[in-house]
Amino acid sequence: MARVIGASSACALLVLLVACSALATSAARDVPSGTARQPWGGDRGRKVGARTEVRDVEGDREVQELGRYSVEEHNRRQREEADDLAGGGVGPLEFRRVVSAQRQVVSGIKYYLRVAAADERVFDAVVVVKPWLQSRALLRFAPADAE
């Protein structure tokens, strides 16, 4: 009896392998030669981990909120620094809007923002958002012309 069960299991496994091989062969024929097959829907001209432009920056509430957060966080850090130095610093910046933005998937989402302040100055900010931790962190905030 054990030999019969073993033989039928081996036969079923062989049939399964032949079926999988046939599926793989037919799928490979559907792809033109010289092109790599992308299992998640094809190549969209982007690389994994590459920056992508945010299209409707003005209408993207999350991006505008991150711009506001970056200015507020910058102002908070400036106040702390001024308190530590026991001197008067420059006045706080007032957020106007984010004028351009890019996203990059890292261990979270990294946003590269170009932020306009009310006094017509422009700043570059880098913010990392980790939604599963409900956290965001300002990594960089500097005048746009300073690289």
Disulfide bonds with the S-S distance in Angstrom:
none
